[in-house]
Amino acid sequence: MICDICGHDSGKVRYVTRSYGSGENLLIIENIPVVSCSHCGETYLTAGTLHEIERIKIHRDGFAHKQSVPVAVFSEAV
């Protein structure tokens, strides 16, 4: 895939999970395609992906299902 940043044919699509919001408004979206370029080191979302994320966020009740998720708080070792 051609990298939109540097133009090299070094872009690879990988899939990530991202969280948006917090507390009662937390939304987790899985399998988001992210382009990573091994040549320039940039990682980015395409415009189409960003539009779809916004659509999912706006219509979250139609896309998301509720499930319980364990949450841990990071605490630095002393």
C-alpha positions in Angstrom: 0.0 0.0 0.0 1.3 3.5 -0.8 1.8 5.6 2.3 -0.1 8.9 2.1 2.7 10.6 4.1 5.9 9.7 2.3 4.6 8.1 -0.9 6.6 4.8 -0.5 5.0 1.4 -1.1 5.7 0.5 2.6 2.2 1.0 4.1 0.7 -2.0 5.8 -2.8 -2.1 7.3 -3.1 -3.4 10.8 -6.2 -3.6 13.0 -6.4 -2.0 16.4 -8.9 -1.4 19.2 -9.5 2.1 20.5 -11.5 3.6 23.3 -13.5 6.8 23.0 -14.9 8.7 26.0 -14.9 7.6 29.6 -17.1 6.3 32.4 -20.7 5.8 31.3 -19.9 7.4 27.9 -17.0 4.9 27.1 -17.2 3.3 23.7 -14.7 0.7 22.5 -14.4 0.1 18.8 -12.5 -3.0 17.6 -10.9 -3.8 14.3 -10.1 -0.3 13.3 -7.9 -0.3 10.2 -4.7 1.7 10.8 -2.0 2.3 8.1 1.5 1.9 9.4 4.5 2.8 7.2 7.8 1.0 7.8 9.7 3.6 5.7 8.7 6.8 7.5 7.4 5.4 10.7 4.0 7.2 10.5 0.8 5.6 11.6 -2.5 7.1 10.5 -6.2 6.6 9.9 -7.6 7.3 6.5 -10.4 9.8 6.0 -12.9 7.0 5.3 -11.9 5.3 8.5 -12.4 8.6 10.5 -15.8 9.1 8.9 -16.9 5.6 9.9 -15.6 6.0 13.5 -17.7 9.2 13.7 -20.7 7.4 12.3 -20.3 4.6 14.8 -20.0 7.1 17.7 -23.1 9.0 16.6 -25.2 5.8 16.1 -23.6 3.9 19.0 -26.9 2.4 20.2 -27.4 0.7 16.8 -23.8 -0.7 16.6 -22.6 -1.3 20.1 -23.6 -4.1 22.5 -23.0 -3.8 26.2 -20.6 -6.1 28.0 -18.7 -6.0 31.2 -15.1 -5.1 31.0 -12.5 -5.4 33.9 -10.7 -2.1 34.5 -7.3 -1.9 36.2 -5.6 1.3 37.3 -1.9 1.6 36.6 0.2 2.4 39.7 3.9 3.1 39.3 6.2 0.9 41.4 8.1 2.8 44.0 
